[in-house]
Amino acid sequence: MAAALMLRENDRFFRRERVFLDRYNPLDRPDDFLLRAYRFPRHKIIELCNELRPDLEKATLRSHSIPVELQVLSALRFYASGSFQNVIGDVFGLSQPSISRCINDVTDALVRRINQYIKFPDEAERRTNKSDFYKIAHFPNVVGVIDGTHIPIKAPNDNEYQYVNRKTFHSINVQCVCDANFKIINAVFRWPGSTHDFLYLE
């Protein structure tokens, strides 16, 4: 019995505590830095954190869950820079697996809200768009502007060659439509990187 108690005490003594690096508050940085690093101004980052908070706050047996703000900023930094996850982790004092979970969790939370924010305009909104575009360039009857962009991805296992774009990296060719205020009102994510723009414009 005494030996068992001694082993238990030794186990408690040698059990590793979870180690956390000191973290600064990234939202304390100047506005121009936030726009460069995350592509969002401070007030929009805070709005996004509040919107996603119900999805990202987790009950944990540990006393130190990752704050919602760090989860969102980690994902935004990844979206904005495409940097390696361990590099982003170094910035925030988080491990690469933690950064990976943050990116996945934030992405899932955003996808659940996609229809709430990305939708083609109704008749009244189309009239407003036409008016707004006319004010910009005196070009009539424009409801949106369309273009494509390549979103980098990891090389897929199936049909890998179809995802290599003209700049020789793997991507999804995304078609976006924006209104006069740069708001995305339509997006199509189904084309592999090798697809020429004229195919999805048909």
C-alpha positions, 0 to 999 in steps of 0.5 A, a space after each residue: 500500500 505504501 509503495 502504491 502511494 509513493 508511486 502515485 505521489 511520484 506520478 503527480 510530481 513528474 506529470 508534465 504541466 501543459 506549457 503555454 508560451 506568453 502571448 501578446 494581444 494581436 489586436 493591440 497592433 496598429 490598424 495598418 498592421 492589422 489590414 496588412 496581416 489579416 486583411 481586416 480592420 480591427 472592428 471587423 475582426 472583433 465583429 467576426 470573433 463575436 459572430 463565431 464565438 458560439 461555435 468556437 468557445 469550447 468546454 475543456 477539462 484543461 484550464 487554458 482553452 485557446 481564446 476565440 480571438 486567437 483562433 480567428 486571427 490564426 485562421 485569418 493570418 493563414 488565409 491572408 498569407 498562405 504561410 506555414 502553420 508552424 510559422 503562424 504558430 510561432 507568431 501566436 505562441 501555439 503549436 502547429 497542431 493547434 493552429 491546424 485545429 483553429 483553421 479547421 474550426 474557423 473555416 467550418 464555422 464560416 462555411 455554416 454561415 455562407 448562405 447568410 452572407 453570400 447571396 445573389 441580390 434581389 430586385 431592389 439590391 440589383 437596382 441599388 447596384 446598378 445605381 452605384 456602378 453608374 456613379 463610379 463609371 457612368 456605365 449602365 445596367 451593371 449589377 456586378 463585376 466578375 473575375 476569377 482567382 486561384 486559391 492554393 491547395 495541397 495536391 489532391 490524390 485523385 486527378 492531381 494534374 487537373 489542379 495545376 494552374 498556369 503558374 504551376 501550383 495546385 489550386 481551385 479556380 474560384 469565380 467571384 461576383 462583387 458589387 460596387 462596394 466590393 462585397 462578394 455576392 456570388 462565388 463558385 468553387 468547383 473548378 480545378 486550377 487548370 480550368 481556363 476562365 472562359 469555361 466558367 464564364 459560359 
